[in-house]
Amino acid sequence: MCGIVGYIGTAEAAPLLLEGLRRLEYRGYDSAGVTVCANGSLDTRKMAGKIVDLEQAIGGDLPQGTLGIAHTRWATHGAPTATNAHPHHNGADDIAVVHNGIIENAGVLRQKLEELGHELRSETDTEVLAHLIDEAYDDNLEEAVAAALQQVEGTYGIAVVSSRDPEKLVAARNGSPLLLGIGDHSLFVASDAAAVVEHTRDVVYLDDGELAVLDREGYRTSDLRGSPLTKEVSRVSWDLGTIERGGFPHYMLKEIFEQPDSVRDTMRGRLLVEQGTARLGGLSSCLPSQDIAKYNRIVLTACGTSWHAALIGEYMLEEFARIPVETEYASEFRYRDPVLDERSLVIALSQSGETADTLAAIREAKEKGARVVSIVNVVGSSIARAADCGVYIHAGPEIGVASTKAFTSQVVALALITLYLSTQSEPLQEQATVAKALQQLPDQIGQILARNEEIRGMAERYHLNKNFLYLGRGYNFPVALEGALKLKEISYIHAEGYPAAEMKHGPIALIDENMPVVFIAPQGRVYQKILSNVEEVKARGGRVIAITTEGNGELDRLADHIVTVPTTHEMLQPVLTVIPLQLLAYHIAVLRGCHVDQPRNLAKSVTVE
Ligand code: G6P
């Protein structure tokens, strides 16, 4: 949610900043801007629209200089106009700020500043920061930034430059991600490593309440009172090749096709097939498997697609670990004064590791004494660090706004945790069957991907429909929710996911020949039940698309279209049944001419409430 990048070094800043923005565009894309500081003044260019629009507007007339900051925005305060685009200046146009987050007391601060004679130009909370820094400025930029931030309530990742102190870039973080990229003769600040990895894989993750000063000599970090801090330099494990499209027309399609590898990477070195368990180094420190008996309740919490993965985890953990499990939307959970204590185990899931509501839910749970475990993709992210311990899913960077490979890897990570926690309570036989089935998943996903053309053909038949219903039961009910979400997110078609049996309590009234109904109906314990639901839809003239397991001919007479997937252990079937739904949503969106990787109004990482 908003991407920021800053640079100081020996090279021209503007091309590096624009390239960094392109790599962060998935975080927001409704306006963009860049400021370069040189020759005693600031040169700022900004406008509504995507980064490509900004690049076209700038053309060959790039701002010159070797120090600068830039921003791509996902609007929170104020419409996505050029005036509201970042960087924001103070009145004298000699301080420029880019910001990710929300200043909660911006209204009060704005009023105070106006009383002091400041004239603010935009509707944003960020502009207040530029004026506060101006007000606090004596003769040193970092001191002014620290003084300004002490008046601020809310979240921020910021980068600031000023022509009054022109050889310096100041960055600070509270609640919004920020890292430093440490290169040869070049230093970066960025919302995430994607913006810098082409130049350096050495990064320093800033923590909340920390400030960094980058200048021609190097960088230093401190708290907001100026006490120096020594920070560890981490090495990013992936490189530029990992985040490029690699011949695919969209990141989303690339990421769908990466799933055999991403799922394999989630399991790498962790699965002990013969013993029917998993070795999870990150968990053993704070959640030794024998300690599971200490807990009387597990709460899974997440947002969006991660919440759907969590729901599958609820079914798995309850079935195998035999502990009551609930899945909660992080945004609801945190405001409900949840009943938690040291016998509660909270598992938070997040691809980005930065979702504000999930992070706040973790903090709430920790305050109440619960043990908190995270399942996160982005290494070093806020959620990974806020939890007591966790499991990285190692799916690799996910750029497409609609989450695909992170979902399947989250489900696999949950299966590993289930094995890890349940070997105490269940006969080993069943766990060993699950472990063997996990091992086969990457190849089985590959077999489904080979049906891409078949699914594209199906999309051609249905891409003009206005509504879709997705129905599933048991482990595949969350897949119905996920299939519907994928379609909504990227094609803007109204779609609803429902537990198949609930259809009779309302949605059945919607069924007619214009309502495609996608049944997720692999063979398994609830298959016969879902078959009756298919009959009910057919009897009312609905169009049926069925996702079922290979070798099942029974649906031939009922379904208008069938996509088969290989059979696996029932609890892992969602990893396979979701793949055709990802492809269906993708092809429908492409056929409708939608912007698949950057759907309207969405952002990859929602770092505001
Ligand atoms: C946004 C994204 C979704 C994602 C959700 C949760 O809405 O567009 O794809 O599922 O946030 O994000 P997280 O990073 O916490 O998994």
Residues whose N, C-alpha, C, O or C-beta is under 5 A from the ligand:
A	BS01	G6P	C303 G304 T305 S306 L349 S350 Q351 S352 G353 T355 V401 A402 S403 A603 K604 V606
